[in-house]
Amino acid sequence: MINESVITSKTGVQKIGKPVSDQLPKVKDANVNLRDRLNDVLLAAKHNLVSYQIAINEILDDDLRQCAIDNRNRNQDIHHRVFTELFNLGEYQADLATSPQITDTFEVFTNYKTQLPYKQ
């Protein structure tokens, strides 16, 4: 999804993303459109993922916990598919990071591991 999806903005900035699709309106009006519907589904999936994770942490019964895990995983898949669809429609774009930026960020998060208990 990412590697072949680089565009240049009007100001010349390279971004990860795709041009805005003709399926999306250029100007927002009062009508509910495809972007609105997909963003509503995405928002609901995000809230459900948080709720499922909290529930999973507090469920004692193994069968019920597994059921919640399975539902959370299906919800995660829905979230990913909707986000990917919005990305493909040109709704999401991000600045293209340089190799040193990626290396620096990776190092920061890798170093966080030393602060966590139960090192593996």
C-alpha positions in Angstrom: 0.0 0.0 0.0 2.6 2.5 1.0 5.7 2.1 -1.3 4.0 2.9 -4.6 1.7 5.6 -3.1 3.8 8.8 -3.1 2.2 12.0 -4.4 3.5 15.6 -4.5 1.3 18.3 -3.0 0.5 21.6 -4.6 3.4 23.2 -2.6 5.8 20.5 -3.7 5.9 18.4 -0.5 6.1 14.6 -1.1 3.5 12.7 0.8 2.5 9.1 1.3 -1.0 8.9 -0.2 -3.1 9.0 -3.3 -4.8 11.8 -5.1 -8.4 12.4 -3.9 -10.7 10.2 -5.8 -13.5 11.5 -8.0 -15.8 9.3 -5.9 -15.4 11.9 -3.1 -17.0 15.3 -3.4 -14.6 18.2 -3.9 -16.6 20.5 -1.7 -18.4 19.3 1.5 -22.1 20.1 1.6 -25.0 19.0 3.9 -25.4 15.6 2.1 -23.9 12.5 3.7 -21.4 11.0 1.2 -19.1 8.0 1.0 -16.3 9.8 3.0 -18.8 10.5 5.8 -20.1 7.0 5.9 -16.6 5.4 5.9 -15.4 7.8 8.6 -18.4 7.0 10.8 -17.6 3.2 10.4 -13.9 3.9 11.2 -14.8 5.9 14.3 -17.1 3.2 15.6 -14.5 0.6 15.0 -11.9 2.6 17.0 -14.3 3.0 19.9 -15.2 -0.7 19.8 -11.5 -1.8 19.7 -10.9 0.2 22.9 -14.0 -1.2 24.6 -13.2 -4.8 23.6 -9.6 -4.4 24.9 -10.8 -3.2 28.3 -13.3 -6.1 28.5 -10.7 -8.6 27.5 -8.4 -7.4 30.3 -11.2 -8.0 32.9 -13.0 -11.1 31.7 -12.4 -14.1 34.0 -14.2 -16.9 32.0 -11.8 -18.3 29.4 -14.5 -19.1 26.8 -16.0 -15.6 27.0 -12.6 -14.0 26.9 -11.7 -16.0 23.7 -15.0 -14.9 22.2 -14.2 -11.3 23.0 -10.7 -11.7 21.5 -12.2 -13.2 18.3 -14.7 -10.3 18.0 -11.9 -7.7 18.7 -9.8 -9.3 15.9 -12.7 -9.1 13.5 -13.3 -5.5 14.5 -9.6 -4.8 13.9 -9.9 -6.3 10.4 -12.9 -4.1 9.7 -10.9 -1.1 10.9 -8.0 -1.9 8.6 -10.2 -2.5 5.6 -12.1 0.8 6.1 -8.9 2.7 6.7 -7.3 1.2 3.6 -10.4 2.2 1.5 -10.2 5.7 2.8 -6.4 5.8 2.0 -7.1 4.5 -1.5 -9.8 7.2 -2.0 -7.1 9.8 -1.1 -8.6 10.8 2.2 -5.4 10.1 4.2 -1.9 11.4 3.4 1.2 11.8 5.5 4.6 13.5 5.0 7.2 11.1 3.6 9.8 10.4 6.3 13.4 10.3 5.4 15.6 7.2 6.3 17.2 9.0 9.2 13.8 10.0 10.6 12.7 6.4 10.5 15.9 5.2 12.1 15.6 7.8 14.9 12.0 6.9 15.6 12.8 3.2 15.6 15.6 3.8 18.1 13.4 5.8 20.4 10.7 3.1 20.6 13.3 0.3 20.8 14.8 2.0 23.8 11.4 2.1 25.5 11.7 -1.7 25.8 14.3 -1.3 28.5 11.6 0.4 30.7 9.1 -2.4 30.4 9.0 -5.4 32.8 9.3 -9.0 31.7 12.0 -8.4 29.1 12.0 -11.0 26.3 
